[in-house]
């Protein structure tokens, strides 16, 4: 049960902050305040955890990290879309 609670809290914490940032970028139509280096390193980190969790077959690690990875890729797309407007 603690694994489920921990995974749920991770998804909420990671997803909440990223979704808020994506919304802010979309609303302002600018993303110059976001570092592309940070975005790329963050995506690599999320992907590394996804690969690790698949390799050990652990859903409690996979699910929140897969959500984080997909949200981070979504944020990168939005950042790149509005980077030129900055």
C-alpha positions as CSV (number, residue, x, y, z in Angstrom):
1,X,0.0,0.0,0.0
2,X,2.9,2.4,0.7
3,X,4.2,2.0,-2.8
4,X,0.8,3.0,-4.2
5,X,0.6,6.0,-1.9
6,X,4.2,7.1,-2.8
7,X,3.6,6.7,-6.5
8,X,0.4,8.7,-6.3
9,X,2.0,11.5,-4.4
10,X,4.9,11.6,-6.9
11,X,2.6,11.8,-9.8
12,X,0.7,14.7,-8.1
13,X,3.8,16.6,-7.2
14,X,5.6,16.2,-10.5
15,X,2.6,16.6,-12.7
16,X,1.1,19.5,-10.8
17,X,4.2,21.7,-11.1
18,X,4.8,20.9,-14.8
19,X,1.2,21.4,-15.8
20,X,1.2,24.8,-14.1
21,X,4.4,25.8,-15.9
22,X,3.0,24.6,-19.3
23,X,-0.2,26.6,-18.7
24,X,1.8,29.7,-17.8
25,X,3.9,29.4,-20.9
26,X,0.9,28.9,-23.1
27,X,-1.0,31.8,-21.5
28,X,1.9,34.2,-21.8
29,X,2.9,32.9,-25.2
30,X,6.6,33.2,-24.3
31,X,9.2,30.9,-22.8
32,X,12.5,32.7,-22.6
33,X,12.6,32.2,-18.9
34,X,13.0,28.4,-19.3
35,X,16.5,27.0,-19.8
36,X,16.7,24.6,-22.7
37,X,19.7,23.0,-21.1
38,X,17.7,22.3,-18.0
39,X,14.8,20.9,-20.1
40,X,17.1,18.5,-22.0
41,X,18.8,17.3,-18.8
42,X,15.5,16.8,-17.1
43,X,14.2,14.8,-20.0
44,X,17.3,12.6,-20.0
45,X,16.9,12.1,-16.2
46,X,13.2,11.1,-16.5
47,X,14.0,8.8,-19.4
48,X,16.8,7.2,-17.4
49,X,14.4,6.4,-14.6
50,X,11.9,5.0,-17.0
51,X,14.5,2.7,-18.5
52,X,15.7,1.6,-15.1
53,X,12.2,0.9,-13.8
54,X,11.4,-1.2,-16.9
55,X,14.7,-3.1,-16.5
56,X,13.8,-4.1,-12.9
57,X,10.1,-4.5,-13.8
58,X,8.8,-2.0,-11.1
59,X,5.6,-0.3,-11.8
60,X,5.8,1.9,-8.7
61,X,8.9,3.5,-10.1
62,X,7.8,3.4,-13.8
63,X,4.4,5.1,-13.5
64,X,5.4,8.4,-11.9
65,X,8.6,8.6,-13.9
66,X,6.8,7.9,-17.2
67,X,4.2,10.6,-16.4
68,X,7.1,13.0,-15.5
69,X,8.9,12.1,-18.8
70,X,5.8,12.7,-20.9
71,X,5.0,15.9,-19.2
72,X,8.5,17.2,-19.6
73,X,8.5,16.3,-23.3
74,X,5.1,18.2,-23.6
75,X,6.7,21.2,-21.8
76,X,9.7,21.1,-24.2
77,X,7.3,21.2,-27.2
78,X,5.4,24.2,-25.7
79,X,8.7,25.9,-24.8
80,X,10.1,25.5,-28.3
81,X,6.8,26.7,-29.8
82,X,6.9,30.0,-27.9
83,X,10.7,30.4,-27.7
84,X,10.8,32.4,-30.9
85,X,8.1,34.8,-29.5
86,X,10.3,35.7,-26.5
